[in-house]
């Protein structure tokens, strides 16, 4: 009879495997459709679900997991998909980038735009980024939008992929068969609940997805090295296809982690495994870059001589200068990184009058807590306790390293940590947490190393302290979900007001032109015009304005809406 940890691991593996394959299938189906001069449509999302169910049936047969495991995994998958969609549909994305161009890209894709053969006109808001940036997130999200006809539904991919990363990590730890079930779950939660991913979970920002998929890439590589079967290789292929199309830096990270894995395998003389990973990566890279990533990578290269245009190549644009915190202008990358990690958490820009303030690790103030859940925090973006966590975990690593009874896997863990450090150092703007989400993995991986080692006195002291501090640091992020709940109630109230007027509403969209989608979905007629110097109201957490008619019916404000009006300015970009 199969041992319980393996059975449990198989169930979680099938769940994570399904979600990753489903997103990859959406991308492949959309890509084929684009090459056939078609567009994103209602059928791609349900078709991807059907194909992924078939893949899971064959995978279950290979694993000899039994029909019970398959059935439980399918039930859990259904719960994940339905639950993710319900959560995504309930909450509004009120982030700056989400309203400025991510939702606009999703809307254009859903409404017939084929990015392989057509560039959107300059009249589209922030068209440069929509035309030329990577589109994995927008493609999969627009497919869901096309099926459900609700723009917010696409955010479900963030939740699904986060759960997939948790399931794959948990499956891998279970199959190691070296930790208790509680420790497996706890470590999987801590590494998956990356502050970048949690803070961006209810938005259309893509850095959280990148954090999640880097974790999936690491786990997929470890799975292949442990058992080089066709299904683990298929998982790795799907992960690569998704990851390289999230954003430009993802390509760099994928290449780095693959090269590191191949170098390790060659050094340890596991050449057959290295060869299989190389061919799987070559296939995935070809599909991911040349097919799914035809726009931007091929289009940008042909038209602008660089796959990463407009951030690189001829006529590149600078997106850092107007985001660089005050005081960072003349500092090198190492200085900026150090200051950012060891400062009070804040969303400091060149124009908001705030300055970077260094602090003693593990100390915090009210501003640290209020800034921790922001989606785009520029300084100390991993949370107010992360600098102390990083120091403690490094000390813990030293005690594990000098422990004569450390795990035989310690060399692999040390090598993985070194690769992550390199993946941080190669990014010029590593001070900005959302550009280096992989940094979060370091203390949790060190915790894993300590769990696999025989405990000394100092390990017994430092290990639980690190667990507690990481958990507290993550808890600050969930304040943002409560904040979004309030703003969602405010948006719903504003929509109810607009519908109650039963008249054409005068609007000025500003940078958040995608807010018109809310009007269209709620059948509210509008007329875009200049509303400067008029007594207008802003759509919650945006610069979109609207003018209510003079005879507007009065709708009583619920308590949650009053709270939302009070707190809506507490969240940053």
TILO-416831 format. One line per field, with one value per residue (C-alpha): x, y, z; residue in three letters. Coordinates in nm, 2 decimals, m for minus. Example, Ala and Ser with C-alpha at 12.3 -4.5 7.8 and 13.67 -1.06 7.14 Angstrom:
// residues 2
u: 1.23|1.37;
v: m0.45|m0.11;
w: 0.78|0.71;
aa: ala|ser;
//
This chain:
// residues 573
u: 0.00|0.13|0.24|0.01|0.27|0.30|m0.08|m0.12|0.17|0.01|m0.32|m0.15|0.07|m0.24|m0.40|m0.10|m0.02|m0.38|m0.38|m0.04|m0.14|m0.47|m0.30|m0.05|m0.33|m0.51|m0.19|m0.13|m0.49|m0.49|m0.16|m0.28|m0.60|m0.39|m0.18|m0.51|m0.61|m0.86|m0.89|m0.95|m1.30|m1.53|m1.42|m1.05|m1.10|m1.34|m1.14|m0.83|m1.01|m1.12|m0.76|m0.62|m0.86|m0.74|m0.38|m0.45|m0.62|m0.31|m0.08|m0.28|m0.25|0.13|0.15|m0.08|m0.25|m0.59|m0.93|m0.98|m0.69|m0.80|m1.15|m1.03|m0.79|m1.07|m1.30|m1.03|m0.96|m1.32|m1.33|m1.01|m1.14|m1.49|m1.36|m1.09|m1.35|m1.59|m1.32|m1.19|m1.53|m1.62|m1.32|m1.23|m0.87|m0.81|m0.44|m0.28|m0.12|m0.43|m0.66|m0.42|m0.32|m0.35|m0.73|m0.72|m0.51|m0.75|m1.05|m0.88|m0.79|m1.14|m1.29|m1.10|m0.75|m0.50|m0.16|0.04|m0.07|m0.21|m0.08|m0.34|m0.37|m0.23|m0.58|m0.57|m0.45|m0.08|m0.07|0.31|0.31|0.01|0.15|0.50|0.50|0.47|0.12|0.09|m0.12|m0.35|m0.40|m0.51|m0.72|m0.89|m0.99|m1.16|m1.32|m1.44|m1.62|m1.77|m1.80|m1.68|m1.35|m1.26|m1.29|m0.95|m0.77|m0.86|m0.54|m0.34|m0.52|m0.52|m0.14|m0.07|m0.26|m0.08|0.26|0.15|0.03|0.34|0.57|0.37|0.37|0.75|0.80|0.56|0.75|1.08|0.93|1.16|0.92|0.60|0.28|0.25|0.60|0.54|0.22|0.38|0.69|0.48|0.26|0.55|0.74|0.42|0.28|0.54|0.44|0.47|0.22|m0.02|m0.02|m0.09|m0.34|m0.65|m0.49|m0.38|m0.01|0.21|0.50|0.30|0.25|0.62|0.70|0.46|0.60|0.96|0.87|0.69|1.00|1.23|0.99|0.95|1.33|1.37|1.09|1.26|1.59|1.44|1.23|1.28|0.95|0.75|0.49|0.75|0.91|0.57|0.52|0.85|0.77|0.43|0.59|0.86|0.60|0.40|0.69|0.88|0.57|0.49|0.74|1.08|1.29|1.12|1.32|1.64|1.53|1.43|1.76|1.96|1.78|1.79|2.16|2.22|2.03|2.22|2.55|2.48|2.37|2.68|2.91|2.74|2.77|2.39|2.42|2.10|1.89|2.07|2.00|1.63|1.60|1.79|1.56|1.25|1.37|1.46|1.11|0.94|1.16|1.09|0.71|0.72|0.92|0.85|0.48|0.31|0.54|0.53|0.42|0.62|0.95|0.94|0.74|0.97|1.28|1.16|1.02|1.24|1.56|1.53|1.29|1.27|1.16|1.07|1.29|1.59|1.72|1.68|1.46|1.43|1.23|1.33|1.07|1.29|1.38|1.03|1.00|1.34|1.30|1.44|1.81|1.88|1.99|2.37|2.39|2.50|2.29|2.44|2.39|2.03|1.96|2.10|1.92|1.59|1.62|1.72|1.48|1.13|0.87|0.74|0.62|0.86|0.88|1.07|0.76|0.57|0.80|0.90|1.26|1.41|1.47|1.71|1.59|1.71|1.60|1.29|1.17|0.87|0.63|0.28|0.40|0.57|0.24|0.03|0.28|0.34|0.02|0.07|0.09|0.39|0.60|0.93|1.13|1.15|0.88|0.91|0.76|0.88|1.04|1.22|1.56|1.56|1.43|1.71|1.98|1.84|1.81|2.17|2.28|2.07|2.24|2.58|2.48|2.33|2.65|2.88|2.65|2.83|2.49|2.35|2.14|2.31|2.09|2.26|2.49|2.20|2.02|2.34|2.37|2.01|2.06|2.36|2.16|1.88|2.14|2.28|1.92|1.89|2.23|2.19|1.89|2.01|1.71|1.71|1.60|1.25|1.10|0.86|1.16|1.33|1.04|1.27|1.46|1.17|1.26|1.59|1.48|1.22|1.48|1.71|1.43|1.40|1.77|1.74|1.44|1.65|1.94|1.99|1.91|2.18|2.10|2.12|1.91|1.64|1.63|1.66|1.43|1.10|1.18|1.23|0.90|0.72|0.87|0.80|0.44|0.39|0.55|0.31|0.01|0.07|0.00|m0.36|m0.44|m0.45|m0.73|m0.94|m0.87|m0.97|m1.29|m1.38|m1.30|m1.50|m1.80|m1.74|m1.72|m2.04|m2.21|m2.09|m2.22|m2.55|m2.57|m2.49|m2.75|m3.01|m2.97|m3.10|m2.93|m2.62|m2.32|m2.05|m1.71|m1.34|m1.14|m0.79|m0.52|m0.78|m0.98|m1.05|m1.31|m1.55|m1.57|m1.76|m2.01|m2.05|m2.10|m2.36|m2.53|m2.47|m2.47|m2.18|m2.03|m1.66|m1.59|m1.36|m1.48|m1.21|m1.34|m1.66|m1.78|m1.71|m1.65|m1.36|m1.41|m1.27|m0.89|m0.84|m0.83|m1.14|m1.41|m1.78|m2.05|m2.38|m2.70|m2.85|m3.16|m2.96|m3.16|m3.01|m2.89|m2.80|m2.44|m2.38|m2.12|m1.87|m1.89|m1.83|m1.52|m1.40|m1.42|m1.21|m0.95|m0.93|m0.63|m0.44|m0.33|m0.06|m0.02;
v: 0.00|0.35|0.54|0.82|1.10|0.99|0.97|1.31|1.45|1.30|1.48|1.82|1.75|1.68|2.00|2.22|2.04|2.10|2.48|2.53|2.32|2.51|2.85|2.71|2.57|2.90|3.07|2.80|2.81|3.19|3.19|2.94|3.15|3.47|3.30|3.20|3.57|3.52|3.67|3.57|3.42|3.25|2.89|2.90|2.90|2.60|2.41|2.45|2.31|2.00|1.94|1.98|1.72|1.48|1.55|1.48|1.15|1.03|1.16|0.99|0.66|0.71|0.78|0.48|0.71|0.55|0.68|0.81|1.05|1.16|1.23|1.43|1.63|1.71|1.82|2.04|2.18|2.27|2.44|2.64|2.75|2.85|3.00|3.20|3.33|3.44|3.62|3.79|3.90|4.04|4.27|4.56|4.62|4.98|4.98|5.25|5.02|4.79|5.08|5.26|4.98|4.62|4.63|4.82|4.55|4.28|4.47|4.52|4.15|4.04|4.28|4.14|4.28|4.05|4.16|3.94|4.14|4.47|4.75|4.95|5.32|5.60|5.69|5.39|5.48|5.39|5.22|5.19|4.95|4.75|4.71|4.61|4.45|4.08|3.95|3.62|3.76|3.96|3.67|3.42|3.69|3.81|3.45|3.43|3.77|3.65|3.36|3.54|3.89|4.06|4.24|4.16|3.79|3.77|3.84|3.48|3.36|3.53|3.32|3.00|3.02|3.11|2.79|2.59|2.70|2.61|2.26|2.19|2.30|2.09|1.79|1.81|1.84|1.55|1.33|1.41|1.22|1.40|1.65|1.62|1.71|2.03|2.15|2.07|2.28|2.56|2.59|2.57|2.85|3.07|3.05|3.09|3.39|3.62|3.98|4.08|3.81|3.87|4.25|4.22|3.93|4.14|4.35|4.32|4.38|4.10|4.10|3.88|3.62|3.64|3.56|3.26|3.13|3.16|2.93|2.69|2.69|2.60|2.32|2.19|2.17|1.99|1.75|1.67|1.62|1.39|1.19|1.26|1.13|1.28|1.44|1.63|1.74|1.85|2.05|2.22|2.29|2.45|2.66|2.80|2.89|3.08|3.24|3.39|3.57|3.74|4.03|4.09|4.02|3.67|3.56|3.65|3.46|3.15|3.14|3.18|2.91|2.67|2.73|2.68|2.35|2.23|2.33|2.14|1.83|1.84|1.89|1.59|1.38|1.34|1.40|1.21|1.43|1.74|1.64|1.59|1.92|2.10|1.96|2.03|2.39|2.43|2.32|2.54|2.84|2.81|2.79|3.05|3.31|3.25|3.14|3.25|3.55|3.64|3.97|4.11|3.93|3.87|4.18|4.40|4.25|4.29|4.64|4.79|4.57|4.45|4.19|4.41|4.73|4.99|4.93|4.85|4.91|5.21|5.49|5.32|5.49|5.55|5.43|5.45|5.82|5.93|5.63|5.66|5.75|6.09|6.06|5.76|5.97|5.94|5.60|5.27|4.96|4.80|5.12|5.15|4.78|4.81|5.13|4.99|4.67|4.84|5.13|5.20|5.07|5.34|5.42|5.71|5.88|6.19|6.41|6.31|6.49|6.18|6.07|5.73|5.66|5.39|5.19|4.93|4.58|4.43|4.78|4.93|5.22|5.31|5.40|5.07|4.88|5.11|5.09|4.71|4.61|4.85|4.69|4.88|4.97|5.11|5.10|4.79|4.63|4.28|4.42|4.60|4.29|4.15|4.31|4.15|3.82|3.82|3.88|3.61|3.36|3.42|3.36|3.04|2.93|2.97|2.74|2.49|2.50|2.43|2.15|1.82|1.64|1.86|1.71|1.56|1.80|2.10|2.14|2.16|2.41|2.63|2.62|2.72|3.01|3.12|3.12|3.33|3.58|3.60|3.65|3.95|4.10|4.10|4.33|4.69|4.83|4.56|4.82|4.79|4.47|4.39|4.36|4.09|3.88|3.58|3.74|3.64|3.27|3.29|3.29|3.02|2.79|2.84|2.73|2.42|2.36|2.39|2.15|1.89|1.92|1.78|2.07|2.24|2.48|2.79|2.63|2.55|2.92|3.08|2.85|2.92|3.29|3.30|3.12|3.37|3.68|3.56|3.48|3.83|4.00|3.82|3.91|4.28|4.21|4.10|4.45|4.53|4.28|4.45|4.79|4.66|4.52|4.87|5.03|4.76|4.87|5.23|5.14|4.94|5.24|5.48|5.25|5.23|5.61|5.63|5.37|5.54|5.87|5.70|5.97|6.01|6.07|6.33|6.17|6.26|5.94|6.07|5.80|5.53|5.52|5.15|5.26|5.30|4.92|4.94|5.18|4.94|4.63|4.81|4.97|5.32|5.58|5.83|6.12|6.19|6.56|6.81|6.85|7.07|7.34|7.15|7.00|6.63|6.31|6.08|5.71|5.53|5.54|5.68|6.01|5.93|6.20|6.20|6.46|6.36|6.53|6.81|6.60|6.29|6.07|6.05|5.70|5.65|5.56|5.24|5.24|5.05|5.32|5.59|5.40|5.35|5.73|5.78|5.52|5.52|5.76|5.53|5.29|5.40|5.33;
w: 0.00|m0.08|0.23|0.34|0.27|m0.09|m0.14|0.01|m0.19|m0.51|m0.44|m0.40|m0.70|m0.92|m0.80|m0.87|m1.19|m1.31|m1.25|m1.41|m1.72|m1.74|m1.76|m2.01|m2.22|m2.23|m2.35|m2.62|m2.74|m2.75|m2.94|m3.20|m3.24|m3.29|m3.57|m3.73|m3.74|m3.46|m3.11|m2.74|m2.71|m2.46|m2.55|m2.45|m2.07|m2.06|m2.33|m2.12|m1.82|m2.02|m2.16|m1.81|m1.67|m1.94|m1.85|m1.48|m1.56|m1.74|m1.47|m1.20|m1.39|m1.41|m1.04|m0.97|m0.72|m0.75|m0.84|m0.49|m0.51|m0.86|m0.74|m0.43|m0.65|m0.90|m0.62|m0.47|m0.82|m0.87|m0.52|m0.61|m0.95|m0.83|m0.51|m0.69|m0.94|m0.67|m0.47|m0.78|m0.90|m0.56|m0.51|m0.74|m0.86|m0.75|m0.81|m1.03|m1.29|m1.29|m1.37|m1.60|m1.84|m1.73|m1.74|m2.06|m2.22|m2.10|m2.23|m2.57|m2.60|m2.50|m2.76|m3.06|m3.05|m3.21|m3.08|m3.33|m3.63|m3.50|m3.28|m3.08|m3.17|m2.96|m2.85|m2.62|m2.27|m2.20|m2.53|m2.54|m2.25|m2.37|m2.72|m2.62|m2.27|m2.20|m2.20|m2.02|m1.73|m1.96|m2.21|m1.95|m1.77|m2.08|m2.16|m1.83|m1.88|m2.22|m2.06|m1.76|m1.90|m1.58|m1.59|m1.23|m1.29|m1.45|m1.12|m1.03|m1.20|m0.92|m0.66|m0.86|m0.93|m0.57|m0.46|m0.73|m0.60|m0.24|m0.36|m0.56|m0.27|m0.02|m0.26|m0.29|0.09|0.16|m0.08|0.09|0.38|0.63|0.79|0.99|0.81|1.01|0.92|0.55|0.55|0.75|0.54|0.22|0.34|0.45|0.12|m0.09|0.10|m0.04|0.05|m0.31|m0.41|m0.12|m0.17|m0.54|m0.51|m0.57|m0.84|m1.20|m1.12|m1.24|m1.00|m0.76|m1.03|m1.11|m0.74|m0.75|m1.08|m0.98|m0.68|m0.92|m1.14|m0.85|m0.73|m1.09|m1.13|m0.80|m0.89|m1.23|m1.06|m0.81|m1.06|m1.43|m1.56|m1.85|m1.62|m1.42|m1.74|m1.87|m1.56|m1.60|m1.97|m1.87|m1.59|m1.83|m2.10|m1.84|m1.66|m1.96|m2.06|m1.73|m1.77|m1.93|m1.61|m1.60|m1.90|m1.72|m1.41|m1.60|m1.79|m1.47|m1.28|m1.57|m1.62|m1.25|m1.25|m1.56|m1.41|m1.09|m1.28|m1.50|m1.20|m1.02|m1.35|m1.38|m1.76|m1.86|m1.64|m1.76|m2.12|m2.05|m1.87|m2.15|m2.43|m2.22|m2.16|m2.53|m2.63|m2.37|m2.45|m2.82|m2.76|m2.49|m2.67|m3.04|m3.02|m2.70|m2.67|m3.04|m2.91|m2.75|m2.82|m3.19|m3.28|m3.07|m3.22|m3.58|m3.54|m3.27|m3.28|m2.92|m2.76|m2.44|m2.61|m2.48|m2.17|m2.39|m2.74|m2.97|m2.83|m2.49|m2.22|m1.86|m1.61|m1.31|m1.27|m1.18|m0.94|m0.77|m0.40|m0.30|m0.20|m0.43|m0.73|m0.68|m0.51|m0.66|m0.68|m0.36|m0.16|m0.27|m0.20|0.15|0.24|0.11|0.31|0.63|0.63|0.75|0.50|0.28|m0.07|m0.12|m0.46|m0.58|m0.55|m0.24|0.00|0.20|0.27|0.33|0.70|0.82|1.13|1.37|1.25|1.41|1.52|1.36|1.38|1.26|0.91|0.87|0.94|0.72|0.43|0.45|0.26|m0.03|m0.38|m0.50|m0.19|m0.30|0.03|0.25|0.03|0.19|0.52|0.83|0.99|0.69|0.76|1.10|0.96|0.70|0.97|1.20|0.92|0.80|1.16|1.17|0.84|1.00|1.29|1.05|0.84|1.14|1.26|1.21|1.18|0.90|0.62|0.32|0.11|0.27|m0.02|m0.26|m0.03|m0.01|m0.39|m0.43|m0.19|m0.39|m0.71|m0.55|m0.43|m0.79|m0.92|m0.69|m0.76|m1.14|m1.13|m1.14|m0.94|m0.67|m0.41|m0.54|m0.38|m0.66|m0.90|m0.69|m0.53|m0.50|m0.21|0.01|m0.04|0.14|0.51|0.44|0.26|0.55|0.79|0.58|0.61|0.99|1.00|0.81|1.05|1.40|1.64|1.84|2.13|1.90|1.63|1.88|1.98|1.64|1.45|1.63|1.65|1.28|1.22|1.44|1.28|0.93|1.02|1.18|0.88|0.65|0.86|0.79|0.43|0.50|0.62|0.25|0.19|0.46|0.30|m0.04|0.12|0.23|m0.11|m0.29|m0.08|m0.17|m0.54|m0.52|m0.35|m0.62|m0.89|m0.71|m0.70|m1.07|m1.17|m0.95|m1.14|m1.46|m1.66|m1.87|m1.64|m1.73|m1.67|m1.70|m1.69|m1.62|m1.60|m1.52|m1.85|m1.79|m1.53|m1.82|m1.82|m1.49|m1.65|m1.95|m1.73|m1.52|m1.82|m1.71|m2.00|m1.98|m2.18|m2.15|m2.11|m1.93|m1.57|m1.43|m1.20|m1.14|m0.82|m0.90|m0.71|m0.78|m0.84|m0.54|m0.54|m0.89|m1.06|m1.27|m1.20|m1.24|m1.20|m1.04|m1.17|m0.96|m0.89|m0.79|m0.55|m0.21|m0.11|0.26|0.31|0.50|0.78|0.57|0.30|0.55|0.68|0.32|0.25|0.56|0.48|0.10|0.10|0.33|0.06|m0.18|m0.55;
aa: unk|unk|unk|unk|unk|unk|unk|unk|unk|unk|unk|unk|unk|unk|unk|unk|unk|unk|unk|unk|unk|unk|unk|unk|unk|unk|unk|unk|unk|unk|unk|unk|unk|unk|unk|unk|unk|unk|unk|unk|unk|unk|unk|unk|unk|unk|unk|unk|unk|unk|unk|unk|unk|unk|unk|unk|unk|unk|unk|unk|unk|unk|unk|unk|unk|unk|unk|unk|unk|unk|unk|unk|unk|unk|unk|unk|unk|unk|unk|unk|unk|unk|unk|unk|unk|unk|unk|unk|unk|unk|unk|unk|unk|unk|unk|unk|unk|unk|unk|unk|unk|unk|unk|unk|unk|unk|unk|unk|unk|unk|unk|unk|unk|unk|unk|unk|unk|unk|unk|unk|unk|unk|unk|unk|unk|unk|unk|unk|unk|unk|unk|unk|unk|unk|unk|unk|unk|unk|unk|unk|unk|unk|unk|unk|unk|unk|unk|unk|unk|unk|unk|unk|unk|unk|unk|unk|unk|unk|unk|unk|unk|unk|unk|unk|unk|unk|unk|unk|unk|unk|unk|unk|unk|unk|unk|unk|unk|unk|unk|unk|unk|unk|unk|unk|unk|unk|unk|unk|unk|unk|unk|unk|unk|unk|unk|unk|unk|unk|unk|unk|unk|unk|unk|unk|unk|unk|unk|unk|unk|unk|unk|unk|unk|unk|unk|unk|unk|unk|unk|unk|unk|unk|unk|unk|unk|unk|unk|unk|unk|unk|unk|unk|unk|unk|unk|unk|unk|unk|unk|unk|unk|unk|unk|unk|unk|unk|unk|unk|unk|unk|unk|unk|unk|unk|unk|unk|unk|unk|unk|unk|unk|unk|unk|unk|unk|unk|unk|unk|unk|unk|unk|unk|unk|unk|unk|unk|unk|unk|unk|unk|unk|unk|unk|unk|unk|unk|unk|unk|unk|unk|unk|unk|unk|unk|unk|unk|unk|unk|unk|unk|unk|unk|unk|unk|unk|unk|unk|unk|unk|unk|unk|unk|unk|unk|unk|unk|unk|unk|unk|unk|unk|unk|unk|unk|unk|unk|unk|unk|unk|unk|unk|unk|unk|unk|unk|unk|unk|unk|unk|unk|unk|unk|unk|unk|unk|unk|unk|unk|unk|unk|unk|unk|unk|unk|unk|unk|unk|unk|unk|unk|unk|unk|unk|unk|unk|unk|unk|unk|unk|unk|unk|unk|unk|unk|unk|unk|unk|unk|unk|unk|unk|unk|unk|unk|unk|unk|unk|unk|unk|unk|unk|unk|unk|unk|unk|unk|unk|unk|unk|unk|unk|unk|unk|unk|unk|unk|unk|unk|unk|unk|unk|unk|unk|unk|unk|unk|unk|unk|unk|unk|unk|unk|unk|unk|unk|unk|unk|unk|unk|unk|unk|unk|unk|unk|unk|unk|unk|unk|unk|unk|unk|unk|unk|unk|unk|unk|unk|unk|unk|unk|unk|unk|unk|unk|unk|unk|unk|unk|unk|unk|unk|unk|unk|unk|unk|unk|unk|unk|unk|unk|unk|unk|unk|unk|unk|unk|unk|unk|unk|unk|unk|unk|unk|unk|unk|unk|unk|unk|unk|unk|unk|unk|unk|unk|unk|unk|unk|unk|unk|unk|unk|unk|unk|unk|unk|unk|unk|unk|unk|unk|unk|unk|unk|unk|unk|unk|unk|unk|unk|unk|unk|unk|unk|unk|unk|unk|unk|unk|unk|unk|unk|unk|unk|unk|unk|unk|unk|unk|unk|unk|unk|unk|unk|unk|unk|unk|unk|unk|unk|unk|unk|unk|unk|unk|unk|unk|unk|unk|unk|unk|unk|unk|unk|unk|unk|unk|unk|unk|unk|unk|unk|unk|unk;
//
